[in-house]
Amino acid sequence: MTAGAAGLAAEPAGPGQSTGPVRPVRVGLIGAGRIGASHAAILARRVATVELAGVADAVPAAASRLAAQLGVKAFGSPAELIGSDEVEAVVIAASSTAHCELIVAAAGAGKAIFCEKPMSMTLEEADRALAAAADVPLQVGFNRRFDAGFAAARHVVATGGVGTPQLLRSLTRDPGLANPGAVPPWTIFTQTLIHDFDTLLWFNPDAEVVEVYATADALVAPEYKSAGLLDTAVTVLTFDNGARAVAEASFSATYGYDVRAEVFGSAGMVTVGDQAASSLTHFGPDGRRVNTVRGDVELFLDAYTAEFAEFANAVRAGREPAVTGRDARRALAVALACVESVTTNRPVTL
């Protein structure tokens, strides 16, 4: 569906999809940076149950450029977008430090909210956002839950396919660190590994993390460590059901964007994640070669699309989205415990 399309849209029934004709949800997007621009294009072109009503950014010129590319309205400010009658739901893809205030403002205007992770930067902010959004749909962007492979793996776990989870693993390895000086302190926990923490909580149903021990260093760009950069990290999580989990991250996977997970249990094991760009494998005199994906949008394009379809369906159905603000708070609590663990060089009890 292109931006500005009107009328009814229909999608086949399935996870995150509509069961019949619906009026597209008029969405306004805040944040015209890398991920905001990608989200805007997905909303405008790939989600039949959404009409992208416009975009806004703290830098109006950035919003104008993105709006021109997609043929939609550029609002003069996030506040103008939130207050507009043309917008019934808001997608927040602005700087993470602005997430809480934007959630509170959007909820106060009665808008449904999709917010990129993290929902906030502190637990106090998370609680404030949750309280403000108590009466409107609030979904947070943990895209791995909507990836077909990760969803299938979780189904295996949830239906007893591995028995009782005992050992879990999740990893994220980004393909490069273009500008080490621009990475805010603790990004590896609050922006990167927070996806892994959510995945591990999701893969260990009804269990909570009770202890965290984290180590981290600047191995990719050590000259920036004094400025607060951490580009390599390993965390050990202990759950209240006795399971142990390891989450690791690096900002220097030269071979591509690498996201994987594993659950080992009393009756089996499930693994998920593949860096291959397609099923093609080239066999030649130098051996076997496989092309790999190089970024999150390339790897998770269908997952991003599915999470926005789920959001639109939740808005139209008047129900709670599949991924809630409470889920976001749980993952944030683990991320912040990791920060404390690295700072104090000791395990932290949650």
Beta strands, then each sheet from edge to edge (+ up, - down):
strand 1: 25-30
strand 2: 50-56
strand 3: 73-74
strand 4: 89-92
strand 5: 112-116
strand 6: 138-141
strand 7: 165-173
strand 8: 209-217
strand 9: 232-239
strand 10: 244-250
strand 11: 258-265
strand 12: 268-272
strand 13: 282-284
strand 14: 287-289
strand 15: 348-349
sheet 1: 3+ 2+ 1+ 4+ 5+ 6+
sheet 2: 12+ 11- 7+ 10+ 9- 8+ 15-
sheet 3: 13+ 14-
end
